[in-house]
Amino acid sequence: MTEYGRGPGTEPWHPEDPLYGDAGWGEQQPHAGQQYPYGGQPQHPQYDGWSQDQQPHYGGQQYPQYDGQGHHFDPQQTGQHPHPQQHQGGWDATGTHGHVPYAADPGDPYGQHPVAYGAEQPDLYGTEDAYPPPQPPGHRDPEPGFDPRADDEHPAPPGDDDGTPEPAERRGKGRKPVKSKKGRTGCALMVVVLVFGGGLGGVAYFGYQFYKNRFAPAPDYAGSGNGEAVTVEIPKGAGGYAIGAKLKEAGVVQSVDAFVSAQSANPKAKSLQDGIYTLQKHMSAASAVELMLSPKSRDNLVIPEGKRNIWVYEAIDTRLKLAKGTTAKVAKQDWKDLGLPSWANSDKDVKDPLEGFLYPSSYAVAKGMKPKDVLKSMVERSNEQYKQYDLAGKAQDLGLNSPLQVLTVASLVQVEGKYKHDFGKVARVVYNRLKPDNVETAGRLEFDSTVNYLKGQSTLDVGSVADLRKIADPYNTYDIKGLPPGPISNPGSEAIESALKPTPGPWYYFVSISENETVFAVTNEEHNRNVEKYQEARKQAGN
């Protein structure tokens, strides 16, 4: 091959030849009816050794000329240069001036060399199969594989920039593979569907739970129970939800809401009493409410506030149909096995270690039970209450030596105070008389209730002060100073709370002059006047 082309031969010099190059940016010739794409007039540069009237010579040899249809002609013979009006893939060998175009060098793909030596550029772009016109450097085609029509949802197929698929041996070599956006869009849609579906599922679940909690009927058993008896203790002041919780815990009802609903539907059940109820397991809420309103469920042993242990022992014997004194004997023998707190028997002079520990409440006591078991349940109930009051922690703040003394003060308040609204003042009188600087009673309590306790009686006429001081007994507060060895009764919650929080005041004396009035005094003279009122009231009553 020669430096400029294929050399002499029979094949025409055709622009579709791979070695054919662009004619340069300034030498393009539009066909008839077109303007120059970049403005200006076509220019025909002159070169040394060439002339407008000569054909180029390559080594003194002239090359044959062909018309646009591939026929050989001699311009010197015809005197004119063929110039076809339309181009159907043929090639104008000479241009308007009859010059042979300059063949692009194989190493010059963009046609930077002159087109020809003064020749006019043939129209190579008027046919469908012709090469596209070259573009300036600022407007060159993008990298292969780019398709300006492609978008995120319609990516261009892999291959050359003319849309032809790239050969398998070239794909993936020398370039970064283009990931399919359809796959990524599909994954994104799947994620959205899953998230949206999960959200709908969550909303549906919580919506169902909301409907179930708000509008669906509460779980409830059917029938009047399975025949298994169970005792449930309802504390004082408990409302519907608290009662329902106790019943559910014992297995009586299936849900608290079912019991509250049944209680609301029954006008008689608005104020259920506290105490111990004998019910059955797996009862419908309505059946449980009906049974709790019936006396049958409350056929229990009720221990009133302020009762001494001797009264409780006799009541247990009666309920269990035992010989009189049976329970008292068990209490005296087995008191250490009943679960008393460590501070219960802190004084060796205590007459009954269980005094004050048989808490006032309602207890299920039925025929066939043992007295020891009944006493043990009462002690357990007392321990629960006393832990709530924190008797051990508050004794020192009250100036007392032990929790047992706190309980002893409460037992005195329970018996001496005729009315609960006076309990706080009665407790203050106790603490004022226990003070070391008490000159009114010289540190003595002087309560008739303690004398009645040691005598096992209950009367208002205990005798004169002079006679009472002659009784030698650690429970005789007319003789000893300070508190008796232990409680003299089983106090209730109001008396215990008053002992823990006495009403502030300077009182040392009190006396009940009527059923509705208890008067308090600071000095002995004032107290004597109140006693006269009391005696006058008794005379008028015929006592």
Buried (B, 14 or more C-beta within 10 A) or exposed (E): EEEBBEEEEEEBBEBEBEBBBBBBBBBBBBBEEEEEEEEEEBEBBEEEEBEEEEBBEBEEEEBEBBBBEEEEBEBEEEEEBBBBEEBEEBBBBBBBBBBBBBBBBBEBEBBEBBBBBBBBBBBBBBBEEBEEEBEEEEEEEEEEBEBEEBEEEEBBEBBEBEEEEBEEEEBEEEEEEEEEBEEEEEEEEEEEEEEEEEEEEEEEEEEEEEEEEEEEEBEBBEEBBEEEEBBBBBEEEBEBEEBBBBBBEBBBBBBBBBBBBBBEEBEEBEEBEBBBBBBBBBBBBBBBBBBBBEEEBBBBBBBEBBBBBBBBBBBBBEBBEBEEEBBBEBBEEBBEEBBBBEBBBBBEEBBBBBBBBBBBBBBBBBEEBEBBEBBBBBBEBBBEBBEEBEBBEBBEEBEBEBBBBBBBBBBBBBBBBBEBEBBBBBBBBBBBBBEEEBEBBEBBBBBBBBBBBBBEEEEEEBEEEEEBEEBEBBBBBBBBBEBBBBBBBBBBBBBBBBBBEBBEEEBBBBBBBBEEBBBBBBEEEBBEEBBEBBEEBEEEEEE
